Amino acid sequence: PPRRFSAGLAGLVALGIAALAGLGGFLRQKASASLTIHSEPVVYTQRGSATGTIHSEPAVDPQRSPASVTSPSEPAVYTYRVVRRFQHDPNAFTQGLLWSNGSLFESTGLYGESTLRELQLGSNGEVHVVRQLPLDRRDFGEGLVQKRGQLLQLLWRTGEGIRYNVQAGEHEQLRQAGRFRTPLNDGWGIEFDGENLVVTDSGHDLIFLDPEDFRIKKRVSVRDNGKLIEMINELEMIGDELWGNIYGKDCLARIDKTSGSVTGWLVLDGILDRQSAAAEAKAAHRRGPDVLNGIAWDPDGKRIFVTGKLWPAMYEIQLEPERER
C-alpha cells in the first residue's frame, strides 16, 4: 500500500537499502535510487514446450542456506531463471501469497478492493480463481499466513486481522471465522515458523508473536553486514530460512530469523517488462504495475512463485548463482 514516512526516515531507508554494501559490495543504485543488477538474459521455458528444458530441481537449492559458502558479512547474491510464466489478475494489489494443498492463496489490498482468494494453476499458464471473499470496505488486506488449519490475514494500520477456516480444493471451503488483534499499530508481512508468528510493520524488525494470544515475545533487527534493512514486506519460510520482499526493490532477502542477519539476496531485476506492462495497462484503462510483492513456496514441488502488486504475471523461478562480471 502507499506508505507515508517522514523525510528523515525516508532518507535513512534510501541510504540503508542503497548501501547494499551489505550485498557484499555488489549491488548498486541507479541514479533513480532503484536497484540495478545486470543479470544474464532471462530465459523463459514452458512445460511441454518444443523448446527449452525444464529442470526437475532448482539450479540452486533454495532450502540450502548460503551461510556455509559465504561469510556472515558477505551475503551470497543470486540471480534467477524463469521456469514458467502464469497469468495474474492485473487488478490484484498483492499483499500476501502462500501455497497450501495444491492451491495458491492470495491476500489483496486497497480500500474497497481487498480480498482473500484461492487460486489454482492451469496447465497452460492460466490461473483459475476457485473462491474469493471480499473484505469490508473499511479493511485494507495485508500479509497472509497459514497456521494450524486456519489462514490469518493482517489488516493495514489497525493491528487487527481476520481468521479464515480453509480447506483447499474444488469442493472445499473458505470462510471467515472472526477477527484477532495484535499489540502492533500496523502489519505488513506475516509468517509462521512452526513456533511463533513472525510479523513486519514497515520497520527493520522481525516481531515474534505468540501464535495463541498474539503477545510480543521478542524483536530481532534485520541487518546486512551491520546495516539495518528497513521496509521488510511480505514473508515466506523456505526450509528454516525466512525470505522477505523489500518494499520498492526488485530483490528478496534471505534472512536468518534467529540472528536477523541477511545471508543472501535474490535479485529479480527485469523479471517484469514494466514498460510493456504499463503500456498494456494504459491501453486497457487500468492502473499500471506497482512494486514486487508476493512469495510462495511449494515444498513438495520445490517451486518458488513471485509476483507483484497490480502485475499481469506471476512467475515460477529457479535460483541461479550470480555470474562473474
N, C-alpha and C positions, 0 to 999 in steps of 0.2 A: 504493500500500500504506500501512498505518498507519506513521507516522513518529514517532520519539521524538527530541525535541530538548531541550536544556537550557532552563530558563526564560529565561536571558539571550538565547539565540539566538532563542527563540520571540518574545520581546519585540521584538528587533531586526527580525525578519521582519514582525511586525504593523505596526511603525512604518514600515518601508520600503515595504510594499505600501499601507498606509493612506495614506501620504503622497502617494499618486498625485497630488502636486503635480507630479510628473513627468508626469502625464497632462495637462499643460497647465492645471493648476488646475481640471480639470473633474470628475474622479472624486471621489466622496465615500464614506465608510464609513457603513454602518448602525450603530446602537448595538451590534449583534451582531458588528461587525467584518467583515461580508461586504460586497462591493461592491454598490452600488445605482445603477443607471442607469435613469432613467425614459425609456425609448425609446418610439418610436411603437408602436402595437399591431402585433404580429407578424401578417403576412398569410400564410396557408397556401394555396399554389396547387398543383394537381396536374396532371401531364401528362395531356392528353386529357380534362381535366375540362370540363364545360359552363360553368363559371365560372372567372374568373381568367385571367391571361395568363402564359405562360412566356417570359421574355426569353432570347434566344439567347446574349447576353453578359452578364456581371455588370454591375450598375449602376455599380460601381466596379471597375476592372480590378485584381485582386489582385496582378498581376505588376508593376504600375507603382508604384515606390517613392514614398511620400509626401514624401520629402525635398525634392522640387522645389517643393512647395507649402507647406511649413512649415519653420520654423527648427529646428535640431538640438535646441534647448532646449524646443520646443513640439511634442511628438509629435501627429500627427493622430489624431483619435478617430472611429471608425466604429461604426455600429450594423449591423443585419443584416435580411435578409428571408429567410424560409424558402421555398425553391423546392419542396422535396419532403420528406416525412417517410417514413422507412423503418423497418421493424421492426429491433429489435436484441435480442439474447439478454439478458434481464434478469439472468441469472446470470453474464454475462461481465464480469470485472473488467478492463476495457480498459486496457492499458498502452502499446500501440503500434498504429498504424494506418497503412497505406500502400496506394497504388493501383499496380497493375502489370498491363499487358496485359489490361485488361478485368475484372480481379478486385480485390477488396479483400483484404488480408492483415492479420490482427489477432493481436496478442500479448495473452494474458490472464494475470493473476496469481493469487495466493493459493497457499499450500502445499497440495498435493494436488489443486488445481483448475486449475493453469496449463496453457495450451495454445498451440499455433500453429494458426491455421485460415485457410482460403481461403474467401472469401465471394463470391457473385455476386448482383447486384441483379436483382430481378424487375420486370416492367412495371407492377405494381400496388402497389409499395411493399414487397413481400415480399423477404426475403433468404434465399438458399439456402446452406447450409454444404456446399461441394463436397468439402473434405477437412479433417480435423482430426487433429492429432498431440498426444497428452498428453505433458507433461513428467514427469520423475521427481518423486516426491513431495518430494524434498529441494530441488527447484528452484522458484523464485518468478520467473515471467516478468516482464520489464520491456520497455524500448523495443525497437523493431524498425526495421531499415533494409535496403534492397536495395543491394547493391554488386557490380557486375560479375558478374551471373548467380547470386549467392547472396543468401540472407537471413541477417542476423545478428541474433540475439535476445539482449539483455542479461539478466543474472540479478541479482536484488536482493542487495545486501550480500555479494557474493562477488568482484567484479572479473572474473568469468568470463562467458562467453556460449556460445551454441550456433549452429553453422553449419547451414544447410539448402541443399540443391540444390532448385531450384524451376523449374518451367515451368507457367505458368498455363493453365487450360483444362480442359474436361470429361474429356479423356483423357490428361492430362499427369501430372506427378509433384510430390510434396512429400515430402522425406525428409531425415532428419538426416545431417550429413556431418562430425561431430566437434565438438569444443569449442575455444574460444580463451580466452586470458587477457589482461587489460589490467593496467597498473600501478595501477589505481584500486581503492579499497576498496568502492566502490558504483557502481551505474549506474542512471540513471533514463531520460533520453531519449537517442536516438542518431539521427544523420542523416549522409548523405554529401553533400558539397558539390561533388563531382567531383574533388577533390584529397585531402581529408582526411575522416576520420570526426570528427564533432562530437558530443561527449557531455556530458551534465549529470549531477551527482551529488548534488543537493539544495541545493547552494550557489548562488553568484551567478556562477560562471564557466562560459564555454563552453570545453571542454577539447578541443583539436585533437590527434587521434591519427593516426599513420602508418597507412594502411589495410592495410599488409602485415605489419608487426611489432608494431603497436599501441603503439609508444613515444609518449610525450607530446612533442609538438612545441612547443606553446605553450598559454597560457591567456589568455582575454580576458574581462574582467569586464563584465557587462551592467549598464548604468546608464540611468536615466531622469532627464535633467536633473541628472546628477551623483549621483543616489541609487541605491545598489545594489539590484538586483532579485533576490531570493532565490527558491529553490524552483522553478526553471525545470524543467518536466517534459517531456512528450512534444514532439518536434520535427518540423518539416516544412519542406523547402526549397520555396518558391514563387517561381519565377524565380530571381533572385540574392539573395533575401532569406530569412532564417531566421525561421520562425514558431514560437512556443512557448506551450504551456499554462503557466499559473502555478498551482501546486498549491493547491487550495482556493478558487480565484477563478474567477468566470464571465467570464473575458476571455482573449484571446490577445494576446501581444506580437509585434510585427513588429520584427525586430532586424537591424541592420547587423552582419553577422558579423565584419567587419574591425575595426570600432571598438568594437563591443559596445553602441552607442547604440540605444535604443528609438526607432524612427522613427514608430511608430503603435500604437494599441490598438484591437482589435476587441472591443466589449463585447457579450457574449451573455447578458446578464441576462434571465431569464424564458423562455429558449428551451425549457426543460423545465418543465412544470407539476409541480413537486415534490410538492405536496400531493396531487394526484390520483395521481401515480406511487407515492407512499408508501402511499396507501390501497389501491391495486391490489395492491401487494406484500404488504401485511398480510393482505389477503383470500386471497391465494394462498399464504400461509405461507412467504414468502421474504424475503430481505433487501431493504431499500429502496434507492433510488438514492443513489450516492455522488457524488464530485466530477466535474466536467467533465474529460475527458481523452481525447485522440484527435483528430488532424487528418490528413486525407488529401487530396492534390491530384491531380486528373486533368488532366494538362497538355493532352491532346488535346481533351477536352470543356470545359476551363477550369472545372472544378467543384471546389468545396471541400466536404468532408464533415467533420462533427464529431459526437462522441458523448461518453459518459461511462462511468465505472465503474458497472456494475450498472444502466445506463439501459435502459429498454424501447424506446428510439427512437434512431435516427441521422438526422441532418439534412443535406440538401444546402442550402447557403446562398449568398446573394449579399451582398456588401458594400454598404452604403448610407452616404452621408455623414451625419454626425451633424447633426441639425437644430437650428436656433436654439431656445433656450428662452425 
